[in-house]
Amino acid sequence: MDWLSPTGHNDPGNNWNDEAKAYDELTGTNAYTDPLGYYSWSGGLELTVPAISCSKVRFNARYADPGITSINLDVYYEGAWHDVYDGAFAHHVWVEKSIPEGTKVVTKARVNFWCNVASYQASLYEFDFWGVLIVVPTVTTQDASFELTSAILNGNITDIGNENCDYRGFVWDTSSHGDPGNTVPSASAYANYWTEAGSFGTGAFSHGINGLSEGQTYYCRACAHNSAGWSYGGEVSFTTKGAEKCPVGSETSWAWGVPTSGGPDKTPQGSPTSFLWGSE
């Protein structure tokens, strides 16, 4: 893990200025609010980041007693804002605060400042997340086993991308298609898909499919998903078994044996020399 700078920001109330200076990796520059009123909170500045596995954050901000005296700090994970810290802080130095619930997949943080005296401006010099970037998982597609009208598809998650996968599955079709990329299976070009939900680390997985056509070639890919998105393995193909050919009709000739002594009839011996063959 490492300290990661935000990659963007939101200013919903349009209360901040020079917002990008809050994450330019320079503690000598700062984002700042419009002048604040008596006993009021500033508007929130949201600092965004691609999905990361994060356990704490840090900030460097202006503290001015009796002006700017408190910060409210939230982080966003699991679809909601969660409080990290609300209180006083040291002036213009790095202050670290841990996420109370431990390591989470975080996508943004939000800061508000409390003002006791009119006309003060809050300033945020820098902000960082402590974590590691989550990337899409790596998945491979293994050879399928198959029969006349059924098959078992096989895949393997080889790298979870710094977060357990929440979905894994397969797509398949009678036509070959390119890599769907970061696309949900239902929106891929493949006509069929199957997924299961859970918490999946690295390892192999399989799924049986039925109702296939005899002697038909199918193309399939394994897939997996985490907070960074979907990833697909390489495409593999298999051809289901066809019905075996069997001789039908009547034989056209036989090799006849010599009559056995004491028997009035000839008995066919050996193998037929030719057959009429039926279709599949």
C-alpha positions as CSV (number, residue, x, y, z in Angstrom):
1,M,0.0,0.0,0.0
2,D,1.0,3.6,-0.5
3,W,-0.3,7.2,-0.2
4,L,-2.4,7.9,-3.3
5,S,-3.5,11.3,-4.4
6,P,-7.1,11.9,-5.5
7,T,-7.6,12.0,-9.3
8,G,-10.6,14.4,-9.4
9,H,-13.1,16.3,-7.4
10,N,-16.7,17.4,-7.1
11,D,-17.9,20.7,-5.6
12,P,-21.7,20.2,-5.4
13,G,-22.4,23.6,-3.8
14,N,-19.9,25.5,-5.9
15,N,-18.3,26.8,-2.6
16,W,-14.7,26.0,-3.3
17,N,-12.0,27.6,-5.5
18,D,-8.8,26.1,-7.0
19,E,-10.1,22.7,-6.0
20,A,-7.3,20.8,-7.9
21,K,-4.7,22.3,-5.6
22,A,-6.0,20.1,-2.8
23,Y,-4.3,17.2,-4.6
24,D,-1.4,18.6,-6.6
25,E,1.1,17.0,-4.2
26,L,2.3,20.5,-3.2
27,T,1.7,21.6,0.4
28,G,2.5,25.2,-0.5
29,T,-0.7,25.5,-2.6
30,N,-4.3,25.1,-1.5
31,A,-7.9,24.9,-2.4
32,Y,-10.0,27.4,-0.4
33,T,-13.7,28.3,0.3
34,D,-15.6,31.4,-0.3
35,P,-15.8,33.5,2.9
36,L,-17.9,31.7,5.5
37,G,-20.5,33.1,7.9
38,Y,-20.8,32.9,11.7
39,Y,-21.1,29.4,13.2
40,S,-21.5,27.6,9.9
41,W,-20.1,24.7,8.0
42,S,-18.5,25.2,4.6
43,G,-19.8,23.3,1.6
44,G,-18.4,19.9,1.1
45,L,-15.4,19.3,-1.2
46,E,-15.5,15.7,-2.6
47,L,-12.1,14.2,-3.6
48,T,-12.5,11.3,-6.0
49,V,-10.2,8.3,-6.8
50,P,-10.6,5.0,-8.8
51,A,-11.7,2.1,-6.5
52,I,-9.0,1.4,-4.0
53,S,-8.6,-0.8,-1.0
54,C,-8.2,1.9,1.7
55,S,-7.7,1.8,5.5
56,K,-7.0,5.5,6.3
57,V,-6.7,9.0,4.9
58,R,-4.6,12.1,5.7
59,F,-5.1,15.8,5.1
60,N,-3.1,19.0,5.5
61,A,-5.4,22.0,6.2
62,R,-5.6,25.5,7.7
63,Y,-6.6,25.8,11.4
64,A,-7.3,29.3,12.6
65,D,-8.7,29.9,16.1
66,P,-11.2,31.5,16.5
67,G,-11.9,31.2,12.8
68,I,-11.6,27.7,11.3
69,T,-11.6,25.2,14.2
70,S,-13.1,21.8,13.1
71,I,-13.2,19.5,10.2
72,N,-15.8,16.9,9.3
73,L,-14.3,14.1,7.3
74,D,-16.3,11.3,5.5
75,V,-15.3,8.6,3.1
76,Y,-17.6,6.8,0.6
77,Y,-17.9,3.0,0.4
78,E,-20.6,0.3,0.1
79,G,-22.9,2.8,-1.5
80,A,-23.0,5.4,1.3
81,W,-21.0,8.1,3.1
82,H,-19.4,7.1,6.4
83,D,-18.0,9.3,9.1
84,V,-14.2,9.1,9.8
85,Y,-13.5,12.1,12.0
86,D,-15.3,15.2,13.3
87,G,-13.2,17.6,15.5
88,A,-10.2,19.9,15.9
89,F,-6.9,19.4,14.0
90,A,-3.4,20.8,13.8
91,H,-2.6,23.7,11.5
92,H,-0.8,23.1,8.2
93,V,0.6,19.6,9.1
94,W,-0.3,16.1,7.9
95,V,-3.1,14.6,10.0
96,E,-3.9,10.9,9.6
97,K,-7.3,9.3,10.4
98,S,-8.2,5.6,10.1
99,I,-11.4,4.3,8.8
100,P,-13.2,3.0,11.9
101,E,-14.6,-0.1,10.2
102,G,-11.2,-1.1,8.8
103,T,-10.1,-1.5,5.2
104,K,-12.8,-0.7,2.7
105,V,-13.2,-0.2,-1.1
106,V,-13.3,3.6,-1.2
107,T,-14.0,5.8,-4.2
108,K,-14.1,9.3,-2.6
109,A,-13.8,11.4,0.5
110,R,-15.5,14.6,1.6
111,V,-14.3,17.5,3.8
112,N,-16.3,20.3,5.5
113,F,-14.9,22.9,7.8
114,W,-16.5,24.7,10.8
115,C,-16.2,28.5,11.0
116,N,-16.8,30.4,14.3
117,V,-16.2,33.9,12.9
118,A,-17.6,35.6,9.8
119,S,-15.5,36.1,6.7
120,Y,-12.9,33.4,7.3
121,Q,-12.0,31.0,4.5
122,A,-11.2,27.3,5.0
123,S,-8.1,26.1,3.1
124,L,-7.1,22.5,2.2
125,Y,-3.5,22.1,1.2
126,E,-3.4,18.4,0.4
127,F,-5.3,15.2,0.8
128,D,-4.3,11.5,0.3
129,F,-5.7,8.0,0.6
130,W,-3.7,5.1,2.1
131,G,-4.4,2.1,-0.1
132,V,-3.8,0.1,-3.2
133,L,-5.5,0.6,-6.6
134,I,-8.0,-2.1,-7.4
135,V,-7.7,-3.4,-11.0
136,V,-9.9,-5.9,-12.9
137,P,-9.2,-9.5,-12.1
138,T,-7.2,-11.9,-14.4
139,V,-9.1,-15.0,-15.5
140,T,-8.2,-17.8,-17.9
141,T,-10.5,-20.1,-19.8
142,Q,-9.6,-23.8,-19.7
143,D,-10.6,-26.6,-22.1
144,A,-14.2,-27.8,-21.7
145,S,-15.3,-31.4,-21.4
146,F,-18.3,-32.4,-23.5
147,E,-20.7,-35.1,-24.6
148,L,-23.5,-35.2,-27.2
149,T,-25.7,-32.4,-25.8
150,S,-23.9,-31.2,-22.7
151,A,-20.5,-29.7,-21.6
152,I,-18.6,-28.6,-18.5
153,L,-17.0,-25.2,-18.9
154,N,-13.8,-24.5,-16.9
155,G,-12.2,-21.3,-15.8
156,N,-9.5,-20.1,-13.3
157,I,-9.1,-16.7,-11.5
158,T,-5.4,-16.3,-11.4
159,D,-5.3,-12.7,-9.9
160,I,-8.1,-11.0,-8.0
161,G,-6.8,-7.5,-8.7
162,N,-6.4,-6.5,-5.0
163,E,-10.0,-7.3,-4.1
164,N,-11.9,-10.6,-4.0
165,C,-14.2,-11.1,-7.0
166,D,-17.9,-10.7,-6.3
167,Y,-19.0,-12.5,-9.5
168,R,-17.6,-15.2,-11.8
169,G,-19.0,-17.1,-14.7
170,F,-19.0,-18.0,-18.4
171,V,-20.3,-16.8,-21.8
172,W,-20.7,-19.1,-24.8
173,D,-22.1,-19.1,-28.3
174,T,-22.1,-21.0,-31.6
175,S,-20.2,-18.0,-33.1
176,S,-16.7,-16.7,-32.2
177,H,-16.5,-13.2,-30.7
178,G,-13.8,-10.8,-29.6
179,D,-12.9,-10.0,-26.0
180,P,-15.9,-8.2,-24.5
181,G,-13.6,-6.1,-22.3
182,N,-15.1,-4.4,-19.2
183,T,-18.7,-5.4,-20.1
184,V,-21.4,-7.1,-18.2
185,P,-22.0,-10.7,-19.6
186,S,-25.6,-9.9,-20.5
187,A,-24.4,-7.1,-22.8
188,S,-21.6,-9.1,-24.4
189,A,-21.9,-10.4,-28.0
190,Y,-22.2,-14.0,-26.7
191,A,-25.8,-15.4,-26.8
192,N,-25.6,-17.2,-23.5
193,Y,-24.1,-16.5,-20.1
194,W,-24.1,-17.8,-16.5
195,T,-22.7,-16.0,-13.4
196,E,-22.7,-16.7,-9.7
197,A,-22.4,-14.2,-6.9
198,G,-20.1,-14.5,-3.8
199,S,-16.7,-13.7,-2.5
200,F,-14.1,-15.5,-4.7
201,G,-10.3,-15.6,-4.4
202,T,-8.0,-17.2,-6.9
203,G,-8.7,-20.7,-8.1
204,A,-10.5,-22.8,-10.6
205,F,-14.3,-23.0,-11.1
206,S,-16.7,-24.9,-13.5
207,H,-20.2,-24.8,-14.7
208,G,-22.3,-27.5,-16.5
209,I,-24.5,-26.6,-19.5
210,N,-27.1,-28.7,-21.2
211,G,-29.4,-28.6,-24.3
212,L,-26.5,-28.3,-26.8
213,S,-26.8,-29.5,-30.4
214,E,-25.0,-32.7,-31.4
215,G,-21.8,-32.2,-33.5
216,Q,-22.0,-28.4,-33.0
217,T,-18.9,-26.1,-32.4
218,Y,-19.2,-23.8,-29.4
219,Y,-17.0,-20.9,-28.3
220,C,-16.7,-19.9,-24.6
221,R,-14.9,-17.5,-22.2
222,A,-14.6,-17.5,-18.4
223,C,-15.2,-14.1,-16.8
224,A,-14.9,-12.5,-13.3
225,H,-15.8,-9.1,-11.7
226,N,-14.6,-6.9,-8.8
227,S,-15.0,-3.2,-8.0
228,A,-12.9,-2.2,-11.0
229,G,-15.1,-4.1,-13.5
230,W,-15.4,-7.2,-15.6
231,S,-12.6,-9.2,-17.2
232,Y,-12.7,-12.2,-19.6
233,G,-10.3,-15.1,-20.3
234,G,-9.3,-16.1,-23.8
235,E,-11.8,-17.8,-26.0
236,V,-11.7,-21.6,-26.4
237,S,-13.8,-23.8,-28.6
238,F,-15.2,-27.4,-28.4
239,T,-17.4,-29.5,-30.7
240,T,-20.0,-31.7,-29.1
241,K,-20.0,-35.4,-30.0
242,G,-22.1,-36.5,-33.0
243,A,-24.2,-39.7,-33.1
244,E,-22.0,-42.7,-34.1
245,K,-22.5,-44.2,-37.6
246,C,-24.0,-47.7,-37.6
247,P,-24.4,-50.3,-40.4
248,V,-28.0,-50.5,-41.6
249,G,-29.8,-52.6,-44.3
250,S,-28.6,-56.0,-45.3
251,E,-25.2,-57.4,-46.1
252,T,-24.4,-57.7,-49.8
253,S,-22.0,-60.7,-49.6
254,W,-20.6,-63.2,-47.2
255,A,-17.6,-65.4,-47.1
256,W,-19.1,-68.9,-46.9
257,G,-17.3,-71.6,-45.0
258,V,-17.0,-75.3,-45.8
259,P,-19.9,-77.4,-44.6
260,T,-19.3,-79.1,-41.3
261,S,-19.3,-82.8,-41.4
262,G,-22.6,-84.5,-40.5
263,G,-24.6,-81.2,-41.1
264,P,-26.9,-80.8,-44.1
265,D,-26.7,-77.0,-44.2
266,K,-23.9,-74.5,-44.9
267,T,-23.2,-72.1,-42.1
268,P,-21.9,-68.6,-42.7
269,Q,-18.5,-68.2,-41.2
270,G,-16.0,-65.3,-40.9
271,S,-17.0,-61.6,-41.5
272,P,-19.1,-59.9,-44.1
273,T,-17.1,-58.4,-46.9
274,S,-19.2,-55.3,-47.3
275,F,-22.1,-53.4,-45.8
276,L,-24.6,-50.8,-46.8
277,W,-23.9,-47.8,-44.4
278,G,-26.6,-45.7,-43.0
279,S,-26.5,-41.9,-42.4
280,E,-25.9,-40.3,-39.0
